[in-house]
Amino acid sequence: MSYSDPISGATSHCEAMAIEFPDLESVYHKIASYCDQKLWHQLTMTVLTFVGTPSNLRPLSSTHAELKNTFLAIYQKVMLVFATKLNAVSLARIAAATATASLTAGSLTVEESKQLLEDLVSRQEAGKPHTTATTLFLRSKIGLSQLQHSHDTSKEGLSSIYETIKTNTPLLNQLMPDTPEAMIVNSVHYEMTMTYYKLVGPPEAYYNEAIHYLNYFQPDDPLKAKAFAMDLCLAALTGEGVYNLGQVVTNPIVQVLQGTPEAWLVELLQACANGHVQAFHTLRTKTYPAEIARQPALVHRGQQMQEKMTLLALVQMVERPARSDRTLEFTDIATRLEIPLEQVEWVLMRAFAVNLMKGSMDQVDGTARITWVLPRTLNRDQMSDLAVRFGEWAAKVSKTKDYMEDHATLSS
């Protein structure tokens, strides 16, 4: 077989498709031209755009019925023909887009969609040396597709995905950071892991993976963005050990809930993050009790959420004084946190235990001395407050410097 045969086959397919779908004629002619000129990068980018456009997915006529749809046809008749010439990750992205779109359209079953990606893994390993990035991407896409479409929540089905997570996670460190390939692979890996933990829990595990995924998330689908924002808020409120709520509150993702019936979630999260005890209590018991009652996560983990609110209110109380004045009276803590005086010692011990802060207590004097507070993401108001305090500190340093210089002059 001569080298011209595969090119001839690919261009012939494009010509046939251009006749069957006149509105896509220009795209097919462009693809055929790139094949003929061996412009592999341009070919890959054009096909990536093609399979990334849902309106381009069309069922084929009886003449080409075995190919099922336009995405599967171009993948099989063009891209696989030149697989060894193409960027491996880009080819994997085309395969994934083809499998997902065909599964959604009903052209492929869940198992057939999975097999399409498994076959590409085998091709990559049998042909030119496969890359870690390609393997990670394909395995993550297979796992994500199973989670989103198969609805297999059996122990066996979930254990195979967990094995993929365990295998993939250490391999991520082998990728060159901040490269386009690394970003693509990280995005699909963290989408898979957060989807897994959303299904099996606990919420703090989901939260940790979702925060990573947030670095790559593109809110181009309003419904998907809204669902993600809700899940993230719920996990932040209920996840054990999740105290840096500023990571979510200050992120643009929560803005998609503004003006929707779920905007109350952002209010609740902001009150908790800012340590506003009274506002949090009012939202829970008076403003949004019905909305909260409809969220099982908030109902089942209501006690943990209240504890988090109390601890973050303590953190806010500690952060208000200057660093040289972090001795707090038990009576002041009880008043600020709206808890009985006898619970103050337990709250302080709990804050020390979860590493929110470090310090010591004097039960005789009824005081607590705080020496360190866990750094957190600050909102705009907190940053402004910090700037004021820094300015005050700088003024004190300047006065001390002037005093020392004057004293040195008088002594001489």
C-alpha positions as CSV (number, residue, x, y, z in Angstrom):
1,M,0.0,0.0,0.0
2,S,1.4,3.3,-1.0
3,Y,1.5,6.4,1.3
4,S,-1.0,8.1,-1.0
5,D,-3.7,5.6,-0.2
6,P,-4.7,6.8,3.3
7,I,-4.7,10.4,2.1
8,S,-6.9,9.5,-0.8
9,G,-9.3,7.6,1.5
10,A,-9.5,10.6,3.9
11,T,-10.1,13.1,1.2
12,S,-12.6,10.9,-0.5
13,H,-14.6,10.7,2.8
14,C,-14.5,14.4,3.2
15,E,-15.8,14.9,-0.4
16,A,-18.7,12.5,0.2
17,M,-19.6,14.2,3.5
18,A,-19.5,17.6,1.8
19,I,-22.1,16.4,-0.7
20,E,-24.3,14.9,2.0
21,F,-24.1,18.0,4.2
22,P,-23.8,21.1,1.9
23,D,-23.8,23.5,4.9
24,L,-20.6,21.9,6.1
25,E,-19.0,21.8,2.7
26,S,-16.4,24.5,3.5
27,V,-15.3,22.7,6.7
28,Y,-14.9,19.3,4.9
29,H,-13.0,20.9,2.0
30,K,-10.6,22.5,4.5
31,I,-10.0,19.2,6.3
32,A,-9.4,17.5,3.0
33,S,-6.9,20.2,2.0
34,Y,-5.0,19.8,5.3
35,C,-4.8,16.0,4.8
36,D,-3.6,16.5,1.2
37,Q,-0.9,19.0,2.3
38,K,0.0,17.0,5.4
39,L,-0.6,20.0,7.7
40,W,-1.2,17.9,10.7
41,H,-1.5,20.7,13.3
42,Q,-4.0,22.6,11.3
43,L,-5.9,19.4,10.6
44,T,-6.1,18.6,14.4
45,M,-7.2,22.1,15.4
46,T,-9.9,22.2,12.7
47,V,-11.3,18.8,13.7
48,L,-11.2,19.7,17.4
49,T,-13.4,22.7,16.6
50,F,-15.6,20.5,14.4
51,V,-16.3,17.9,17.1
52,G,-16.6,20.7,19.7
53,T,-19.6,22.2,17.9
54,P,-22.8,20.2,18.8
55,S,-24.7,21.4,15.7
56,N,-22.1,19.5,13.5
57,L,-23.2,16.2,14.9
58,R,-25.4,14.6,12.3
59,P,-26.7,11.1,11.7
60,L,-25.5,9.6,8.4
61,S,-27.6,8.4,5.5
62,S,-28.0,4.7,4.8
63,T,-25.1,4.9,2.4
64,H,-22.7,5.5,5.3
65,A,-24.9,4.1,8.1
66,E,-22.2,1.9,9.6
67,L,-20.3,5.1,10.6
68,K,-23.4,6.3,12.6
69,N,-22.7,10.0,12.7
70,T,-20.4,12.8,11.4
71,F,-18.2,12.8,14.5
72,L,-17.5,9.1,14.5
73,A,-17.0,9.1,10.8
74,I,-14.3,11.8,10.8
75,Y,-12.6,10.2,13.7
76,Q,-12.5,6.8,12.1
77,K,-12.0,7.8,8.5
78,V,-9.6,10.7,9.0
79,M,-8.0,11.0,12.4
80,L,-7.2,7.4,13.1
81,V,-5.7,7.1,9.7
82,F,-3.1,9.7,10.6
83,A,-2.9,8.9,14.3
84,T,0.9,8.5,14.4
85,K,1.3,11.9,12.8
86,L,-0.8,13.8,15.3
87,N,-0.3,15.3,18.7
88,A,-1.3,12.5,21.1
89,V,-3.2,14.6,23.6
90,S,-5.1,16.5,20.8
91,L,-6.1,13.2,19.2
92,A,-7.3,12.0,22.7
93,R,-9.4,15.2,23.1
94,I,-11.0,14.5,19.7
95,A,-11.7,10.9,20.7
96,A,-13.2,12.0,24.0
97,A,-15.4,14.7,22.4
98,T,-16.6,12.1,19.8
99,A,-17.3,9.5,22.4
100,T,-19.2,11.9,24.7
101,A,-21.3,13.5,22.0
102,S,-22.1,10.1,20.4
103,L,-23.1,8.7,23.8
104,T,-25.3,11.7,24.5
105,A,-26.9,11.4,21.0
106,G,-27.6,7.7,21.5
107,S,-25.2,6.7,18.7
108,L,-23.1,4.7,21.2
109,T,-23.8,2.9,24.4
110,V,-21.9,3.6,27.6
111,E,-19.8,0.5,26.9
112,E,-19.2,1.4,23.3
113,S,-18.1,4.9,24.3
114,K,-15.7,3.5,26.8
115,Q,-14.3,1.0,24.3
116,L,-13.6,3.8,21.8
117,L,-11.3,5.4,24.3
118,E,-9.8,2.1,25.5
119,D,-8.9,1.3,21.9
120,L,-7.1,4.6,21.5
121,V,-5.1,3.8,24.7
122,S,-4.1,0.5,23.1
123,R,-3.2,2.2,19.8
124,Q,-1.0,4.8,21.6
125,E,0.8,2.1,23.5
126,A,1.3,-0.2,20.5
127,G,2.4,2.6,18.1
128,K,4.6,5.5,18.9
129,P,5.6,5.8,22.6
130,H,2.6,7.0,24.5
131,T,2.9,10.0,26.8
132,T,1.9,10.2,30.5
133,A,-0.4,13.1,29.6
134,T,-2.3,11.1,27.0
135,T,-2.8,8.1,29.3
136,L,-3.9,10.3,32.2
137,F,-6.3,12.2,30.0
138,L,-7.9,9.1,28.5
139,R,-8.2,7.2,31.7
140,S,-9.7,10.2,33.4
141,K,-12.2,10.7,30.6
142,I,-13.2,7.0,30.8
143,G,-13.8,7.3,34.5
144,L,-15.7,10.6,34.2
145,S,-18.0,9.1,31.5
146,Q,-18.8,6.1,33.7
147,L,-19.7,8.4,36.6
148,Q,-21.8,10.7,34.5
149,H,-23.6,8.2,32.2
150,S,-23.5,4.6,33.5
151,H,-25.1,5.2,36.9
152,D,-23.2,2.2,38.1
153,T,-23.0,2.8,41.8
154,S,-22.0,-0.8,42.6
155,K,-18.9,-1.5,44.7
156,E,-17.2,-3.0,41.7
157,G,-18.0,-0.1,39.4
158,L,-16.8,2.5,41.9
159,S,-13.7,0.6,42.9
160,S,-12.4,0.6,39.3
161,I,-12.7,4.4,39.2
162,Y,-11.1,4.8,42.6
163,E,-8.1,2.7,41.3
164,T,-7.9,5.1,38.4
165,I,-7.8,8.0,40.8
166,K,-5.0,6.4,42.9
167,T,-3.0,5.6,39.8
168,N,-3.4,9.0,38.1
169,T,-2.8,11.2,41.1
170,P,1.0,10.7,41.5
171,L,1.5,10.7,37.8
172,L,0.2,14.3,37.6
173,N,3.5,15.4,39.1
174,Q,5.3,14.1,36.1
175,L,3.7,16.7,33.8
176,M,5.5,19.9,33.0
177,P,3.5,22.5,35.1
178,D,1.7,25.4,33.4
179,T,1.8,23.9,29.9
180,P,-1.4,23.6,27.8
181,E,-1.2,19.8,28.0
182,A,-0.9,19.8,31.8
183,M,-3.9,22.2,32.1
184,I,-6.0,20.0,29.9
185,V,-5.1,16.8,31.8
186,N,-5.5,18.4,35.2
187,S,-8.9,19.7,34.3
188,V,-10.4,16.4,33.3
189,H,-8.6,14.6,36.2
190,Y,-10.0,16.9,38.8
191,E,-13.5,16.9,37.2
192,M,-13.4,13.1,37.5
193,T,-12.2,13.0,41.1
194,M,-14.7,15.7,42.3
195,T,-17.5,13.9,40.5
196,Y,-16.5,10.6,42.2
197,Y,-16.4,12.2,45.7
198,K,-19.7,14.0,45.1
199,L,-21.2,10.5,44.7
200,V,-19.4,8.7,47.5
201,G,-18.5,11.5,49.9
202,P,-17.4,12.8,52.2
203,P,-18.1,16.5,51.4
204,E,-14.6,17.6,52.4
205,A,-13.0,15.2,49.9
206,Y,-15.3,16.6,47.2
207,Y,-14.4,20.2,48.3
208,N,-10.6,19.5,48.0
209,E,-10.9,18.2,44.5
210,A,-13.4,20.9,43.4
211,I,-11.1,23.6,44.6
212,H,-8.4,22.2,42.3
213,Y,-10.9,21.9,39.4
214,L,-11.9,25.5,39.9
215,N,-8.5,26.6,38.5
216,Y,-9.5,25.1,35.1
217,F,-13.3,25.4,35.1
218,Q,-14.8,27.4,32.2
219,P,-18.3,28.6,33.0
220,D,-19.6,28.4,29.4
221,D,-22.6,26.2,30.4
222,P,-24.9,28.2,32.7
223,L,-26.6,25.1,34.1
224,K,-23.4,23.3,34.8
225,A,-21.9,26.4,36.4
226,K,-24.9,26.9,38.6
227,A,-24.8,23.2,39.8
228,F,-21.1,23.4,40.4
229,A,-21.5,26.6,42.5
230,M,-24.2,25.1,44.6
231,D,-22.2,21.9,45.2
232,L,-19.2,23.9,46.1
233,C,-21.1,26.1,48.6
234,L,-22.7,23.1,50.3
235,A,-19.3,21.3,50.6
236,A,-17.7,24.4,52.0
237,L,-20.4,24.7,54.6
238,T,-20.5,21.1,55.6
239,G,-17.1,19.7,54.9
240,E,-15.1,18.7,58.0
241,G,-11.9,20.6,58.3
242,V,-12.9,23.1,55.6
243,Y,-12.3,26.5,57.2
244,N,-10.8,28.6,54.4
245,L,-14.2,29.6,53.0
246,G,-12.7,32.7,51.4
247,Q,-11.5,30.5,48.6
248,V,-15.1,30.1,47.5
249,V,-16.6,33.4,48.7
250,T,-14.1,35.5,46.7
251,N,-14.3,33.3,43.6
252,P,-16.4,34.5,40.6
253,I,-18.1,31.1,40.5
254,V,-20.5,32.1,43.3
255,Q,-21.7,35.0,41.2
256,V,-23.7,32.7,39.0
257,L,-26.1,32.1,41.9
258,Q,-26.8,35.8,42.3
259,G,-30.4,36.6,41.2
260,T,-31.4,32.9,41.3
261,P,-33.6,31.1,43.9
262,E,-30.3,29.6,45.3
263,A,-28.7,33.0,46.1
264,W,-29.4,32.4,49.8
265,L,-26.6,29.8,49.8
266,V,-24.1,32.6,49.1
267,E,-25.5,34.7,51.9
268,L,-25.2,31.8,54.3
269,L,-21.7,31.0,53.2
270,Q,-20.6,34.6,53.5
271,A,-22.0,35.0,57.0
272,C,-20.2,31.8,58.1
273,A,-16.9,32.9,56.4
274,N,-17.0,36.3,58.1
275,G,-17.9,34.9,61.5
276,H,-21.1,36.9,61.7
277,V,-22.9,34.8,64.4
278,Q,-26.1,36.8,64.6
279,A,-26.5,37.1,60.8
280,F,-25.9,33.3,60.4
281,H,-28.4,32.5,63.1
282,T,-31.0,34.8,61.5
283,L,-30.5,33.3,58.1
284,R,-30.9,29.7,59.4
285,T,-33.9,30.2,61.7
286,K,-35.8,33.1,60.3
287,T,-34.9,34.1,56.7
288,Y,-34.3,30.8,54.9
289,P,-35.4,27.9,57.2
290,A,-37.5,26.3,54.4
291,E,-34.7,26.5,51.8
292,I,-32.2,24.9,54.3
293,A,-34.7,22.2,55.1
294,R,-34.7,21.2,51.5
295,Q,-31.0,20.6,51.4
296,P,-30.2,17.2,53.0
297,A,-26.5,18.1,53.4
298,L,-27.3,21.1,55.5
299,V,-29.9,19.2,57.6
300,H,-27.7,16.1,58.2
301,R,-24.6,18.1,59.0
302,G,-26.3,21.0,60.7
303,Q,-24.3,20.5,63.9
304,Q,-21.0,20.5,62.1
305,M,-22.0,23.6,60.3
306,Q,-22.9,25.4,63.5
307,E,-19.5,24.3,65.0
308,K,-17.7,25.7,62.0
309,M,-19.6,29.0,62.4
310,T,-18.6,29.2,66.0
311,L,-14.9,28.5,65.3
312,L,-14.7,31.0,62.5
313,A,-16.4,33.6,64.7
314,L,-13.6,33.0,67.2
315,V,-11.0,33.4,64.5
316,Q,-12.5,36.7,63.5
317,M,-12.4,37.8,67.1
318,V,-8.8,36.9,67.4
319,E,-7.8,38.7,64.2
320,R,-9.4,42.0,65.2
321,P,-6.8,43.1,67.9
322,A,-3.3,44.0,67.0
323,R,-0.8,41.1,67.2
324,S,0.5,42.5,70.5
325,D,-2.9,42.3,72.0
326,R,-4.2,38.7,71.5
327,T,-5.3,38.0,75.1
328,L,-9.0,37.4,75.2
329,E,-11.4,37.2,78.1
330,F,-13.6,34.1,78.4
331,T,-16.5,36.4,79.1
332,D,-15.9,38.4,75.9
333,I,-15.6,35.2,73.9
334,A,-18.9,33.9,75.3
335,T,-20.6,37.2,74.4
336,R,-19.2,37.4,70.9
337,L,-19.9,33.8,70.0
338,E,-23.3,33.7,71.8
339,I,-22.4,30.6,73.7
340,P,-22.6,29.8,77.5
341,L,-19.5,30.7,79.4
342,E,-18.9,27.1,80.4
343,Q,-18.5,26.2,76.7
344,V,-15.7,28.7,76.0
345,E,-12.9,26.4,77.1
346,W,-14.2,23.6,74.8
347,V,-14.4,25.9,71.8
348,L,-10.8,27.1,72.4
349,M,-9.6,23.5,72.7
350,R,-11.5,22.5,69.6
351,A,-9.9,25.5,67.7
352,F,-6.4,24.3,68.9
353,A,-7.2,20.7,68.0
354,V,-8.1,21.5,64.3
355,N,-5.1,23.8,64.0
356,L,-7.1,26.9,63.4
357,M,-4.9,28.6,66.0
358,K,-2.3,28.1,68.6
359,G,-2.0,29.5,72.1
360,S,-2.7,28.8,75.7
361,M,-5.5,29.2,78.3
362,D,-5.5,30.3,81.9
363,Q,-8.6,28.8,83.5
364,V,-8.0,30.7,86.7
365,D,-8.0,34.1,85.1
366,G,-10.4,33.1,82.5
367,T,-8.2,34.3,79.6
368,A,-6.8,32.8,76.4
369,R,-3.5,33.9,74.8
370,I,-3.4,33.3,71.1
371,T,0.0,33.2,69.4
372,W,-0.8,32.1,65.9
373,V,-3.9,32.0,63.5
374,L,-4.2,29.9,60.4
375,P,-3.7,32.1,57.3
376,R,-6.8,32.3,55.2
377,T,-8.1,33.9,52.0
378,L,-9.3,37.4,52.8
379,N,-12.3,39.2,51.3
380,R,-12.1,42.9,50.3
381,D,-13.2,44.2,53.7
382,Q,-10.7,42.1,55.5
383,M,-8.0,43.2,53.2
384,S,-8.9,46.8,53.8
385,D,-8.9,46.2,57.6
386,L,-5.5,44.6,57.2
387,A,-4.1,47.5,55.3
388,V,-5.3,49.9,58.1
389,R,-3.6,47.8,60.7
390,F,-0.4,47.6,58.6
391,G,-0.5,51.4,58.4
392,E,-0.8,51.7,62.1
393,W,2.1,49.3,62.6
394,A,4.2,51.2,60.2
395,A,3.5,54.4,62.0
396,K,4.5,52.9,65.3
397,V,7.8,51.6,63.8
398,S,8.5,55.0,62.4
399,K,7.9,56.7,65.8
400,T,10.2,54.1,67.5
401,K,12.9,54.7,64.9
402,D,12.7,58.5,65.4
403,Y,12.9,58.0,69.2
404,M,15.9,55.8,68.9
405,E,17.7,58.2,66.6
406,D,16.9,61.2,68.9
407,H,18.1,59.2,72.0
408,A,21.3,58.2,70.2
409,T,21.9,61.9,69.3
410,L,21.4,63.1,72.9
411,S,23.7,60.4,74.3
412,S,26.5,61.4,71.9
